[in-house]
């Protein structure tokens, strides 16, 4: 690989004391940063000996990563059978956050809003919505879905919005993609009003799927830098000024084609599964399944 690589410290405790748990597989970067892609390409994964968090190290520079997201394709998420699945997932996240928080109206920010499906649903419920994402194609589509939302292209950071201006903040499969997840949560805590809630969804390294798949766990991907457990994510949220309220495993809805496309690391098995689904006309059937993901709700007190 031609790209420059940098070494990083543990995203949770900041130490530089680790053991390798999964050697790098960096054969191809092609399409690895497209939306809804779980490419088997990944960095070397290490486990911090101080706090137990797994993370990618060394990794591409932040500039290189942002560039790759900027041009990431969104074809998988737009006007396909998978778009119905994405809408089902986003609806489930928002409904859960509303149920936990009891907040039924106000201003919602979605960090890493992708193609805008979460914003579309929240807007439909009457929320005033804002979103931000580094993907140019994604933001363009999100704006077409939510015409009067405040949807921005770029990196989420401090100084973008007034402090204490949001009732709800969602962060769906984003925290695992960034070099400094603490910065995201700390900044979110500042943007939240007192009594506001944050909702974070990410992979769960304590899930049964992670445990049975070992080094082949689907979450091991070049898009991911931090690999969380419910305990580590709650600890991080607490250190960033939020009060964790609950963690639970997520149900994920996808088509059988998506499961086959991404669930097999062996190309031969994948091809065979896709062929079978095609022959049986079952590829577009949707299935909800606990796919090794979890979600955290946390409150700003
Ligand atoms: Zn650590």
Boltz pocket constraint, residues with backbone or C-beta under 6 A from the ligand:
constraints:
  - pocket:
      binder: B
      contacts: [[A, 10], [A, 11], [A, 12], [A, 13], [A, 14], [A, 15], [A, 48], [A, 49], [A, 50], [A, 51], [A, 52], [A, 53]]
      max_distance: 6.0
